[in-house]
Amino acid sequence: ALSSTPLLHPRPRMTKYWYCGSDPPKFVRDHVISVYAPLKPTMCYSTSDSPSGDEDARFWQSEEECSCMPSPAAPPPSPRLPTKIYFCGQPGVWPKFDRALKANKCYFSTKLQKQEVMDAGVNVYPDEQSCQCHPLPSPPPPPRPPRPPPPPPPLAPPPP
């Protein structure tokens, strides 16, 4: 009697696609992550589903190519004390204050930026000692009206 043993057909090799946990394909974001634990951003994961139609995720052909190292993050800004800037109370900075300033008096601020004051046409000083404020000069007197031109010389009589 013949046995009815099924013939074994070699299964076609499934292609795997590799991706980073920080950038999973859409179907993983939609179905897998909601059911299972979140993916680790720096780990490579594989799928046999074709990545076609998923432009958002990046794929590699092999695990060796898959590189999920995050780009180095910028160092956190160091906590800085507010910088104190000194300046004279000249008209350029008047709009930045709700009280009158005197042009010949030195003021300081921790809220205004150095460039902001300089853009207003006012010098900025590093400390109180170097902050030399002088009264605003009086406006120059108006220019004198020009003198009228001298009269033309008399005409010589015509020759005889």
Summary of the structure (lengths in Angstrom):
residues: 160
radius of gyration: 40.7
end to end distance: 160.9
largest distance: 160.9
contacts: 272
relative contact order: 0.13
helix: 14%
strand: 12%
